[in-house]
Amino acid sequence: GHPVLGPLVAGCYIEVRGEAPVATTPGGEDFVAMSGPNGDPAVNVEHEEDDVPAEEYDTLNVMLDQINSCLDNLEEKNDALNAKFQELLESNRQARMEFRQQQIDATVLSIESKNQKA
């Protein structure tokens, strides 16, 4: 039924049930992963650190590094797009001001032309 997000540590899995992710230990116990004060998940895996092979931590660190790199890349692209958007807005403002000035100049010329004929 519930979508499994993937192995957490030492055979634990996280799946989404309703609003909060739920971790399931190898013994079948569930606990809700609540967010900590910084928005970090406070996952309480009840295993001794010695039970978790270093390779799993290394794998998680590599995955987290890859995620961080992707997020950094997205942030750079977002910043570049935002800068281009600001340039486009300024260019648009400038073009509108020039167009309005041309309309004003044309109106003034038209009025002056009519006044000279009269």
N, C-alpha and C positions, 0 to 999 in steps of 0.2 A: 503494500500500500503506500508507504511514505518514501519519497525520494531520498536515497542515501547519497550524501555529499562525498563521502570517502573515508578511508581509514584515518583515524586521528593518531593515536599512539598505542602501541602494544595491543593491537586488535580491537581497539575502541572505534566506533563509528559515529558519525554525526549525521542526523537526518532532520528534516524540517517537519515539525508538527505544529500547525497553527502559527503563532507569532514568533516563537523562540525555537532555536535549534535544540535538539535533544541528543545527548551523547549516550551510547549504549556500550557498557563494558562487556568484556568477554563472558562474564558471569550472567549477563542479561539484565543487570540493573540499569535503570534509566536515571538521568538527571538533566535538568534544564540548564543550558549554558547561558547565564545571564551576562549582560554587559557590565564591565567594570566602570570606574569613574572616568576613564579616558576613552570609553567606547570599546575597550579591548575585551574580548570574550574571557570570562572568568571560568575556565573549564577546570573542574575538579576531578581529574583522573586519579583514582585511588590506587596507584601503583607506586612501588618503591622505584626510585630513580635507577637503581641497579638492575631492575627488570627490563629497562628499555635499552636496546642496543644503540650504541653511538651512531651506527649507520642510519637509524631512523631519524635521529636529530640532524645528522648531516643532510639527509634527503629533504627534511622539512626546511632546513636553512637554505638549501639550494632553491627549493620551490618559492620560499619567501623572497629570496634575492631576485628571482625571475619576476615575481609579481611586483616587487618594488621597482624594478627596471621598467616594466610595462607601464606602471603608474607614472613614473618620471617621464617616460616618453609621451604619454597622453597629456601630461601637464605641460610639457614643452610645446606640443602641437596646439593645445588649447590657448596657450599664451600667444603663439604665433598667429593663430586665427583671430584672437581678440585684437591684436595689434593691427592686422589687416582690416578688420571690421572698423576699428577706430579711424584708420586712414580713409576708408571708403566713406564713412559718415562725414568726415571733414571735407573730403572732395565734393560730396553731394551738397553740403552746406554752401561751399564756395560756388558751385555751379548754380545753385538756386539764387544766391545773392547776385551773381553776374547776370542771370536771366532777368531778375527783377529790375536791376539797374538798366538793362537794355529796354525793358518795357517802359520804364519811367522816361528814359531818354527819347524813345519813339513817341510817347505821349506828349512830352514837352515840345518836340519838333513839330508834331501835328498841330498843337495849339498855336505855336508861334507862326506856323505857315498860314493857318486860318486867320490869325490876327493881322498878318501882313496883307492878306487879300482884302480884308474888310475895310 
